[in-house]
């Protein structure tokens, strides 16, 4: 088994205190983000950290992603179902083939700059559109501007609406439980083929989140009437400005992230909802018998106290 780790691991001073590490260190391979292609080198991914670690691992693979086994060592752990306490047993169990997979869809986002289109029309094809794959969401917002965002939303070439507010979230079902749910969206199971569109603080009471089929193409652009530009970020990274005339095209990628389940697709998701988001957690309603017992005991206490007061007088 050939093990690849980040180059920073080799220089971690905390590992030097373990006497076994020098013998292991000589057998490790390293990679550098954005410089080394891991597409044909990795067959199995082990993530140690939180949800951000899984997002980072997804970013390393812009095409096919190997199965990911994510251990919970972070703060929230919605996407990391495995506990690290008995990792040897769990890893062996997965390697022996006793595991289910959840295919988490990703969004392919292409930024089309007006300046690039002009250059291409003039015969200069050196500037290619920027392309990103996101596991959670792509966010278009008003950035530092004090004015409302004015964003045009197209679906398969048809103008759907103009978004006036703080911005727009386009998320995968996996990302529906991230920024989108905080902005008032519903939660979608990651196996559902869909794209969720959620406005951020819309300037209209009737503008609600919508779910569209996974096969559509969304086009988002700054409205010509907008007073300001917009800013876009991809899973919280690579933040850049969208000028008037620029556009963002979003489709479902053909390269999902195969996430290994600790139990199964349904149990893992609902356990995460309960443990991380405390979904539907409330105090249990008392049974009628319990209420009668409380009423009876309180009545008896009152009568007893009255009797004691009479005797004392």
Secondary structure, DSSP 8 states (H G I E B T S, - for coil): --EEEEHHHHT-GGGGGSTTHHHHHTTEEEE-TTTS--TTT-SEEEEEESHHHHHHHHHH-SS---EEEEEE-SSS-SS--B-STTHHHHHHHHHTT---EEEE--EEEEEE-HHHHHHHHTT------EEEEESSEEEEE-TT-SS-EEEEEEETTEEEEEEEESEEEEE-TGGGGTHHHHTT-----TTS-EEEEEEES-SSTT---EEEETT--EEEEE-TT-SS-EEEEETTEEEEEE-TT-EEEEEE-S--EEEE-SS-HHHHHHHHHHHHS-TT-------HHHHHHHHHHHHHHHHHHHHHHHHH-
